[in-house]
Amino acid sequence: MVDTTISYRNFNYYAWDKDFLAKNSVVEYIWLDGTGKNLRSKTRVYVDKIIKKLEDLEWWTYDGSSTGQATTNESEIWIKPVFMCRDPFRQNGCLLALCEGYLGDKKTPAIGNFR
């Protein structure tokens, strides 16, 4: 069996097809980790949805125990997009979203959540 898996992690070298981007949105969510100094990010692909404004972006989660923001028994951290702009690295309509981090209640700021 031939492995046909494509890695999207190294986004600087992956050229998103213009036909794909005509129907979908690629957004890089960016936040500060528990040190308050290091940036973390992950990519979200909105299938059959074009993001036009900040309010179109959804909250998302990640495992805060790996970033020093939570214990393993309550590790889910919510990230809320608070600023959006075009992605200068991916271009072609891809976006960057700067995010704030919150604990599971979506009200209490996570460790490192400050501007």
Buried (B, 14 or more C-beta within 10 A) or exposed (E): EEEEEEEEEEBEEEEBEEEEBEEBBBBBBBBBBBEEEEEBBEBBEBEEEEBEEEEBBBEBEBEBBBBBBBEEEEBEBBBBBEEBEEBEEBEBBBBBBBBBBBBBEEEEEBBBBEE
